[in-house]
Amino acid sequence: MVLRENDANALILRNFIDFSNKTNQFFLTNLMRSIPDIFDDYECTGEAKSKISVVEGLKLVKRKYKINNIDIAYIIILVVRGYKFRNITERVFLCEEEAIFPSIEHFPPIKPKMAHDFETKTAVLEGIIEGLENESEDIAQNIIESVPEMLEKAYGVRYTGRFLSINEWIDFKEEEGEWVSEDNFRVGNQSLTPIVFGNLLVLQARGWYLQEIPEKFKGNDYLLIKG
């Protein structure tokens, strides 16, 4: 769990969803106003450094700075994209080490609600935290295996369906289904967990999106596209 309070976790998730299509520079510019000392190119290139988790890093940052839920969401998005927390001589830094700089597509500003209760929102945020260290291709493969309408892209086949954001897909699912419990979203005969939604949001923050296969060929099936 990122924070002990479920309502705070819900706000962090809300901001993660709302801002996941922004560039790295957007987050860096805003964070450098509130917590500039965690960015230091010299310290990040030093030898005496140890990697720490995003949760541990956030705890150390919160001890020193007064950060809000938006700041925390921005930090998590940067970590999802490859920034690393480093603990160097009892100080914490957020370092750019082989980070992803996604080419952000312009999609309609659709922002899914992602459940009504704070416990479920916290579970989705935990899914993001669990998935942020994983390679995008591995996450995509796990989603394809978990969600029947997510298809493997066949070699040599040209697809012509429309493109849509992962936010749009989640919004469609929320209209069709419902959360029947904290860890079970039911849509038709299909059950999805917070981990699946968390993993999808990780991919979106890394610039991934979906292609809808035309209904006359495959129904409501989708391909995950690497941004």
N, C-alpha and C positions, 0 to 999 in steps of 0.2 A: 504494500500500500504506500502511496506517495505521502499522504498526510493521514492523521488519525481521524479527521473529521470528514464524514462522507459528503457533507454539503460542499466543503472546499474542493474535494476531489471532483465533484460534479461540475464545478465552475472551471476547474483546470481542463477537464474533458471538453467542456463547451468551447473554451478558447482554443484548444488544440484543433477541434473540428473547424472552427470558424476561420482560423488563420493558417491552416496547413498548406494553403496554396501560395503563400508569400515566399519571397526569396530569402536566402540566408542573410543577405545584407540588411533586409528589413529588420530581422531579429537582432542582429549585431548592433545596428544603429540604436535601437530602442534599449537594449540591455546595457550598452555602454553609457547610457545616461544614468541608469539606476545602480548598476554594479560594475563599474569600469575596471576595478582591480582584479577581476577574475580572468581578464584577457591580457596576456603578456606573452608576446612572441618569444622573447628571450628566455623566460622561464620554461616555456613549453618545449623549447629545443634543448634544454639542459638534460644531463644524464641522470641526476638524482630525482627521479620521478616515479610514482607508482600509480597505476590506474585504479580508480575506485568507481563503484556503481553510481548510477544517476541518483538513486535514493540517498546513498551516503553523501554524495556531493551536494545535493540539495540541503541536507541537514546541516552540513558545514557552512554553506552559503547563508542559510537562515539564521545561524548563530551570529553572523557578522553584519548582515545587511537586513534591512526591512524590505523584503520583497513581497509582491502580491501574487495572486493566482495567475494573472496574465504573464508576469515574468517567468513563473514556473512553467507555464505552457510553452513559452518561447524557448526556454532552455531544453525542455523535453524534445521539442521538434528538432533543435540543433543536434541533440544527442542521437535521435532517430536517424539523422542524416550523416552521422559519423563523427561528430565532435565528441571528445573524451574528457571526463573529469580526471584531473591529476592532482595528487596530494604531494606537494613539494615543500620540504622543510617546514611542515606544519601549516602551510598555506594551501588553499585550493584554487585551481585554475581550470578554465574550460578551454581546451586546446583543439585546434583544427588539425586532424591527422587523417589524411586521405578521406576527407569529407565529401559527401555527394552535394553537388550544386545543381539541383534539378532544373530542367527547362520547363517552367510552369505553363501549363495550358490555360487558356481562358475559357472557363465553363460558366454556366449560369450560377449565380450566387445562392445555390440551394444549401441549406444547413439543416440536416436531419436532427430530430429531437433526441434520439438515442435513449429511449425508455423514459419513464416518468419518475421512478423512485431512485433515490440517491445510491442505494446499495448496488443496483444494476449498473449505474453510471461508474461507480467505483470499480466494479468488476471489469468493465470495458477498459477503463484506464489501466488497470492491472494487466490486461491483455496487451496493451501497448507497451508497457514496461517490460513484460516478458519477451516480447518480440523484437525489441529495438536492437538487440545484439545479433540477431539472425540475418543471414544474407537474404536479399530480396527474392532471389530465385527459389530459395528453400521455402520462404513464406508463401510465395505464389503456388508452389507445388502442393503444400499442405492445404491451401484454400481450395485448389482444384479437386483434391481428394475428399474434402469435407463438404463442398457445396456442389450438388449435381449440375446446376446450370452454368458453372464455370468450366469451360472446356479447354483442353490442350489445343494449341495451335498446330494444325496439320501442315507438315512440310509441303511446300509447293502449291498450297491452296491460297487463292487471292480472296480476301474477305472485303465486303463492301458496306457493311453496316455502319450506323452512326456511332460516333464516339460520345461517351458520357463520363462524368466524374464518378468516383466511388461514392461521394456524397449523394449524387443523384440516385445511384443504385440503392443505397441504404434507405433513402427517402421513399423510393418505390416499395421496398420491402415493408417499411413501417405502415404504409397505406394498406398493404395486403394482409399483414399478420399482426401479431401482438406478443408481448412478453408475458408468458404464462407463469413464469417464476423468475427469480433473480438470475438464474443461469440457463434459461431456456426461452429462446425466441421461436415461436411457432408460426410458420407460414405454409399453408396447405399441409402436405404430408412431411414437410421438411422442418427439422429443428436445428437452430443455430445457437452457438454459445457466445458469450462475451469475448472469448479468445478469438473467434473468427472475426468479429467486428473490430477488435483491437488490431489484429493482423492486417485487415483491409485498410485501416486508418494509417498504419505504419507505411504501407505501400503508397497510399495517397500522398503522404508527407514527403515521400521520396520521388514523387513525380509520376507515379503509375496511374493509369486510367483504364477504362473498359471500352471494348468495341462490341456493339450489339449485333449479333448475326441476324440478318433479315428474317422476319417471321415465316415467310413462305418457304424457307429452307429448313430452319432449325427451331422455330418457336422462340421462346424468350431465353436464349442462351447467350453467353458472353465470353469474350476472351479478355484475359488480363494482358495489358500492353505496357511494356517497360518504357517509361518516359525518358 
